[in-house]
Amino acid sequence: MSTSRDKLICSAKKLDFYFGKENNYLDKVNNIIANHTDTKSVAELYKSIFLLQQINKRNKLTPLLKDLSDNLASFLGYTYLFDTLEKELSHQKKSSLDDLLVELNQLVGLEKVKKEVSRLIIYQKVQSKRKESGLNIPKRTLHMAFMGNPGTGKTTVARIIGRMYYQLGLLSKGHFLEVSRTDLIAGYQGQTALKVKNVIEKAKGGVLFIDEAYSITENENTDSYGRECLTELTKALEDSRDDLIVIVAGYTEPMNHFFESNPGLKSRFNYFINFENYSSTELLDIFETLARKDDYHIDDKLKEVLLNYFNEKLESNLTNFSNGRFVRNLYEDLIMNQAVRLDQSEAVNLKELTLLIKDDFCLDENRSSDIDL
C-alpha cells in the first residue's frame, strides 16, 4: 500500500471518528481508491470537504478537513483532481432537464417519488411560461420534506431536484450542501444562530439538505441550542425563499414530531414526499447494479437465496430497515466471502473471479446482526 494511500485512508478514518461515521468518509475514499475513473464520486467528496471547510472555519474540524483534502490531492495528483472537478462541474451545468428526468427515472424503484417530482417540475415549467406571458405567479415556497427509512434514495433525489431547478432558472447556482445537527449547532449559547446564518449563506442559490433534521429538536425540553437553531432556520426559510431550497429528511415519525416542535415551521414547507421501503425485487435490482458496476455476476441460485432473504428482512424489520445501505453492506460481505473462497483454490479463471455463488452467502452471525444499520 502506497504512503499517499495510507495517509488518505487514515485522514478519512479520523473524520469518521469525529462525525460518528454519519458521513461515511472511509467508504467514499475506498470507492475512489478502487475506481479512480469515477469522477462524480471524486467531485462530490471534494465539494463536500470544501463546503464543510467554509462552514467550520477556525475550529478543531478545520485541520482534519484540510488533511483529507491534501491527501486526496496527493493520492490522485493535483492535475488529475483539477481536471476532474472542472469536467464534473461542466457536465452538471450542461445536463438538460430531459437528461435529469432520465437520470431520475433510472433510479431503482421510487415510483411514487418519481411521479411526485415530475408533477413538481411540470408545475414549475408552466409557471415559467406564465411569467414569460406577464401573468402573476403564485407565491409558493420550494422547501421540501423527505420522510422515510434510510437508504431509500433521499439524498440522491435531492441532488437531482437541485439541478432540475437550476435548469428551470429557479436557483442561481444549483449547488448542493448537505449538513447535519453538528454543522448547525454551536457549543456555546448565542453562537448557534451565527452558525445557522453562515450555513444559509453558503447554501444560497442551491439546495440545503438537512439529514436527520429531527435530531435538532430531539431534546427540546432541555436543549436551548436546538431551539435557537430552529428559530433561526425557520426565519431563513422565509427570508431566503427566492433563491434557496431547504430539504429536511429523516424517519417519518420523528419528522412529524419535528414539525410539531415549532408552530411556524410546517407552514414553510409546501411539499412532503414519502420514500417507501424498497420491495424485495427492487433490493435485488440494487444488489445486481452494485455487482455489475464492479464486474461481478450473480449465479441464479444466489439470486433466489437473496430474494428470499430480502423478503424475510422486510417482513421482520420494516420500521428501521436501512434499504440500500443494507444491500451495500450485504454485497460487501459477499464479495469478501468470495475472495476467501477463491483464495483456497490453486487456480482461478476469469469466470470464477467474476461470479458470486450461493456458497458466498454465509454471513458471520455477529457481522450479520450489525448489517442492518
N, C-alpha and C positions, 0 to 999 in steps of 0.2 A: 504493500500500500504506500503510495507516494506521500511525502510530507505535506504537500498542499491539500491532499485529500483528507489526511488525518486531521489537519487543522480545521478544515471545513466542517467535518463531522463533529468535532469537539465543540466548535462555536454554536452549532445547531443544538446540541445537547444542552448547553448552558442556557440558551433561550427557552428551550422546552422546560427546563427546571424552573426558570423564573416564572413562566406563564402557567405552569402545571400542565404542559402538553396540549393546551387548548388550541394552539395554532399549528401543532404538528410540524415544526420546522425540520426535525430529523427525517420525517417521511418525505418532505418536499426535497430536501437535499439528496437523499438516497435515490429518489426518482431522477433527479438531474444527473447524478453520477452515473446511473445506469443508462441514461439516454441523453447525451449532450445535444442531440438534434431537436429535442422538444423545446423549441424556442418560446412557446407560450408559457410553459412552466417556469423557465428561466426568467422571463419578463415579469410574470406575476410575483415571483419570490422577490425579485429585486425592487419592484414597485412597492410591495408590502414593507420591505425594510426601509425604503426611503420615506414612506408616509409615516411609519412609526417613529422614525428619527425626527421628523418635523413636529410630531405631537409630543414626544418625550425628550425635549431638549433639556440638557443640563440636569439630568438625574442619573441614577445608577444603571438605568437601562441603556443609556447612550453608548457607553463603550462596548456593551455586548452586541448591539446592532452594528456598530462600526466594524467590530471584529468579524461578524458574519459577512458583511458587505465586502470587506477587504479580502477575506479568504475565498469568497465566491469568485471575485475578480481574478485572484491569483490562480485558482484552480482552472477556470475556464480560459483565462487570458483576457487582458483588457480590451484588445481589439475585437475579439470574438464577442465579448459581452456588449460592447458599444454597438456593433453591427446588429446583434440580436435584438437589443432594445429598440433600435431605430426601425428595424424590419417589422417587429411586432406592433409597434405604435402605428406605423404606416398602414399595416394590414387592418387594424381595428378601425381606424378612421375611414378607410375605404370600403368597409363592409356595408353593403346596401341594406335597406330594410328587408328586402326579399331574402338576402343572404342570411340575415339574422333570424328571420322566421324559419328558414330551413334548418339553421343550427338548433333552434328551439325544438322543432318537430323531430329532430334526430335523437333527442334525449329519450332514454328508455322510459316507458310508462308516462305518468303525469298527464293523462289525457284531459282531466278536468282543469288542471292548471294551465295547460296549453290553450284550451278553449277560452278561459278567462283572460289570459294575457292577450290573445288575439282580439277579443272584444275590446279590451282597453286600447289597443293600437288602432283598431278601426275607428273608435270614438275620437281619438286624438287626431287622426287623419282628417276626419270630417270637420272637426273644429278648426283645423288649419285652413281648410277650404273656406269655411265660413268667415274666418278672419281676413283671408285674401279678398273676399267679396264685400268687406266692410261691415259685416254683421257683428253684433255683440257676442262675446264668448262667455259661457257660464263660468263662474269662479269656483273651480274645484281644485282642491289640493291633490298633489300627485303621490302623497305619502301612502305607504302600504304596510300591512302586517301579514307576515307569512307564518302560519301556525301548523305544527305537526311534529312528528318524531324526527330525530336527527338522521342524516344520511339520505334525505328524500329530495335532494337537489335544490334546496332553497337558495344557497349561495350562488350556484351556477345560474339559476333563473334570474336572480337579482342582477348579476353582471350583464346578462343579455338584455334585460329591460333597460338598464342604464345606457347601453349602446344604441338601443332602439330609439329611446327618447332623444338622444343626441342627434340621430339621423333625422328625427322629426323637428329638430330645432327647438326643443323644449328645454334642453340643457346646453350650456355654453361649452362644456369641456367633455363630458361623458365619462370621466374617470370614476374609479370605484375605490372607496375607502371602507375597510372592514374594521370594526372596533368591538371591544367588549367592556365590561364594567371597569376593568383595570385601566383602560385608556381614558375613561370619563371621570373617574372619581379620584380626588387627591387625598393625601394623607393628613391634611390639616384643614381645620374649619375655615371656610371662606375661599379656599383655593379651587374647590370643585367647579364653581361657576366659571372661573377663568379657564380651566382646563376644557370644559364643555365648549366654551366660546372658541377656543383655539381649534378644536376638532371641527366645529361647524365651518370655520373659515377655510380650513384645508379641504373640506368636502364640497364647498360651494361650486356649482357648475356641474356636479356629478351626483353620484349615489353614496349616501352614508348608510352602511349596513351594520346594524347593531344586533349581533347574535346573542342569544340567551338574554334578551333585553329584560326579562323578568327578574334577573339577578340584581338589577338596580334597586328594586323595592322588596327584595325577599325579607329583609329585616326592618320593615317600615316603622315599627314601633320604637326601635332603638337606634336606627341608622339615619342620623340627620344628614350625613353626606349623600345618601341615596335620594332623600327628599330634595336636597339642594340641586342635585343633578337633574332630577325630573322637572323641577320648576324651570330651570334654565333651558332644558331641552324642549319643554312644551312651548315656551316663548319663541325659541328658534324655529320651531315647526311652522309658526305663523309668519314670523318676520322674514324668513328666507324661502318662502314657499314658491317664489317665481323662478328660482334657479337652483333648486336643491330637491332631491328626493330622499327622504329618510325611510328606510325599510327596517322594521323591527321583526325579529324572528325568535321562535322558541316553541317549547311544548305548549299544546293547546290550553290546558287548564291553568298553568302558571301565567300564560299570556293573558287570559281572561282576567285573572286577579291583577295583573299589571295594569290593565286599562281601567280597572275599578279604583286603583290607588290614587288617581288624580282626576277630579271632575271634568277638567277641560281637555284631558289627554285624548280620549277616544274620538272626540269630535274633530280632531286634527287629522284623522286618518279616514280616507274615503274608500279604500279598497282592502278587503280582508280575504285572503286566499288560503284555503286549507290544503295542505300537502298530505295526501293519504299514504299509508304504508304501501310499498310495492307488493304485488302478488308474487307467489312462488315462481311463476313463469318469468316474470319480469326480473326477479332476483337472479334467476339462471341466465337470462339475457345479459345482465350486468357482469356476471362471472365470465361468460363467454367473451364479452367485449374486452375485459381485462386480459384474459388469456390470449386473445387474438392479437392485441397490441404488443404483447411480449413474445409472439411467435410460439405460442403453445396451442395444442389441440386437445380436445376433451373426448375421451372414449365414451361411447354410447351408454355403457353400463354405469360409468361415473355420473353421467348426466341424470340417469334415473335415480341414483343414490342422492345426488344433490337436490333434485326436485322433491323427493320425499323428506329430506332433511329440512328444506326451507318450509315445507308445509307444516312440519312438526313445530318449528320455531315460531311460525306465525300463529299457530293455534295456542301455544303455551305462553307467549310473551308479547302480546300486541301493544301493551301500554308503553313500554320503554324500548321497543325494538329499534335497533340502530340502522336497519336497512342497508344502504350502500356501504356504510362503514363496516358493518358486519360481514358483508360479502368480500370486501377487500381483505379484511383480517383472515377470513377463511381461505381465500385464494393464496395469500402469502404463506399460510400454514401448509397448503397442499403442494406448492412448488418447493418448499423446504423438504417435505416428506419425499417428493420425487427425487430431489438431489441426493438425499440419504440412501434411497433405494438404488439409484443408479451407481452410487459410489461402491456398492457391494458387487457390481458386475465387472468382469475382467475386460470386456469390450462393449462399447456402447455405440450404436449407429445413430444417424441423424434423426430417424423416425422416433427412436426411443428418447432422444433429447428433447423432442418437442411434444411428446404425448403424456398427458395426465390420465392415469387409470384408476380404477376402483380401489386398488391397493394403497393408493396415496391418501385416501380418505381414512386416516387413522389418527384422530386427534388425541393428544395427551389430555387426560381428564382435567388436570389443573389449568392447562392452557385453554381448553375449550370452555371452561367456566368463566374465563376472563374475556372471551372473544366478543361477547355482546356488550360492548362498552357504550 
